[in-house]
Amino acid sequence: MRLPAIILFPVMLSCCLSAVADNAAYIHFDGDALASGRTLWLENCEGCHGYGVAGAPIPMQADEWKQRVTKDRQVLYGHAINGFFGPDDTMMPERGGNPELSDEQVKRAVDYMVELATYYIRQQSNQSK
């Protein structure tokens, strides 16, 4: 008997998320705010930003983030909270597509992603020396 995709999708997603949470590329940083941000990012943002879906910039790819991390953090928060249409038809949905997230939760996820991107930018910089 073949199960409908609507039933299988949550099961597949659950399996994938548990594997992703242990992904070494998603660095654990010190501090409760970044730990919370990591969890929120994994649950709400990683699906696009981990793989570049719809042009989402991937924090582990330093060149995609060098100009973003220099922006005022309020700009990044605004894009994540309110949504954003970027160049080349890229699109960031409001609150990552999860209307249940509070502004504070979105900001924590953004903070984690910026910290993650900054880590990889430093790694790339150190390798080029």
Order of alpha helices (4+ residues) and beta strands (2+ residues): alpha-alpha-alpha-alpha-alpha-beta-beta-alpha
